[in-house]
């Protein structure tokens, strides 16, 4: 089981509709039993190709800069990664839509925030029984 699952973002690929359905049923039953679900926030991709297109080297660089440098705006983020502001804005908007980052309004600027302690990527499907090291 993943340590401190409440502040971890798990990115995985669903292997089948049945697997996805079963995990959903398990979560519903746990909640109906009055028990908390101690699982990380999970984003599931339908295949490895889409996962790789979304989480590429540029994405990791952005997330590292957001976590380590705490830029105060999208413009500053773009400057720190030496990329065009428009492209960085588009990528950050996609990451916000997925729930990977969030924005805080800071005057006229939107400050990107990575609200997790760890990001774990499992390109071969989700098996929460195994312990994995953070990516």
C-alpha positions in Angstrom: 0.0 0.0 0.0 1.2 3.5 -0.8 2.5 5.4 2.3 0.5 8.6 3.1 -1.9 8.1 0.2 -3.9 11.2 0.9 -1.3 13.6 -0.5 0.0 11.5 -3.4 -1.0 11.8 -7.0 -1.1 8.5 -8.7 -1.1 8.4 -12.6 -2.0 5.1 -14.1 -3.4 3.3 -17.1 -6.6 1.3 -16.8 -6.2 -2.2 -18.2 -9.8 -3.0 -18.8 -13.3 -1.6 -18.3 -13.9 -4.5 -15.8 -10.9 -3.4 -13.7 -12.1 0.2 -13.6 -15.7 -0.9 -12.7 -14.5 -3.2 -10.0 -12.4 -0.5 -8.3 -15.3 1.8 -8.4 -17.6 -0.8 -6.8 -15.0 -1.4 -4.1 -14.8 2.3 -3.3 -18.6 2.7 -3.1 -18.8 -0.3 -0.8 -16.1 1.1 1.5 -17.9 4.4 1.7 -21.3 2.7 2.4 -19.6 0.8 5.2 -18.7 4.1 6.7 -15.0 3.6 6.2 -12.7 6.2 4.8 -11.0 5.5 1.5 -7.3 5.7 2.2 -6.1 5.9 -1.5 -4.2 8.4 -3.4 -5.8 10.8 -5.8 -5.7 8.9 -9.0 -5.8 10.0 -12.7 -6.4 7.1 -15.0 -5.5 7.2 -18.7 -7.1 4.9 -21.3 -3.7 3.9 -22.7 0.1 4.4 -22.4 0.3 6.6 -25.5 -2.0 9.3 -24.0 -0.2 9.1 -20.7 3.2 9.5 -22.4 1.9 12.5 -24.5 0.7 14.2 -21.3 3.5 13.4 -18.9 6.6 14.1 -21.0 10.0 15.7 -20.2 8.5 19.2 -20.5 5.7 18.3 -18.1 8.2 17.0 -15.5 10.3 20.2 -15.9 7.2 22.3 -15.3 6.1 20.4 -12.3 9.6 20.5 -10.8 9.9 24.2 -11.3 6.4 24.8 -9.8 7.3 22.6 -6.8 10.9 23.9 -6.2 10.8 27.5 -7.4 7.1 28.4 -6.5 6.7 30.9 -9.4 4.2 33.6 -8.8 2.7 33.6 -12.3 2.4 31.7 -15.6 4.8 34.2 -17.1 7.4 33.6 -14.5 7.0 29.8 -14.9 7.6 30.2 -18.7 10.7 32.2 -18.0 12.1 29.7 -15.5 11.6 26.8 -18.0 12.8 29.0 -21.0 9.6 28.4 -23.0 7.0 30.5 -24.7 4.4 31.8 -22.3 1.5 30.7 -24.6 2.7 27.1 -24.7 3.3 27.0 -21.0 -0.2 28.5 -20.4 -1.8 25.8 -22.6 0.1 23.0 -20.9 -0.6 24.3 -17.4 -4.3 24.7 -18.3 -4.4 21.0 -19.4 -2.7 20.0 -16.1 -5.2 22.0 -14.1 -8.1 20.4 -16.0 -6.7 16.9 -15.1 -6.3 18.0 -11.4 -2.5 17.8 -11.4 -2.1 21.4 -10.5 -4.3 24.3 -9.4 -4.1 28.0 -9.9 -4.3 30.7 -7.2 -5.3 34.1 -8.3 -2.5 36.6 -7.2 -3.6 40.0 -8.3 -3.6 40.0 -12.1 -1.5 36.7 -12.2 -2.4 33.1 -11.8 0.1 31.3 -9.7 0.4 27.5 -10.5 0.6 25.2 -7.5 1.4 21.5 -7.3 -0.6 20.5 -4.2 0.9 17.0 -3.7 3.9 15.7 -1.9 4.6 12.9 -4.4 3.7 12.0 -8.0 3.7 8.3 -8.8 3.3 7.1 -12.4 2.4 3.5 -13.1 2.3 3.0 -16.9 1.4 -0.6 -16.5 -1.8 -0.2 -14.6 -2.8 0.3 -11.0 -2.0 -2.4 -8.5 -2.3 -0.6 -5.1 -1.3 -3.8 -3.3 2.4 -3.2 -4.2 4.6 -0.6 -2.7 6.3 1.7 -5.2 8.8 4.4 -4.9 7.7 8.0 -5.9 8.7 9.1 -9.4 
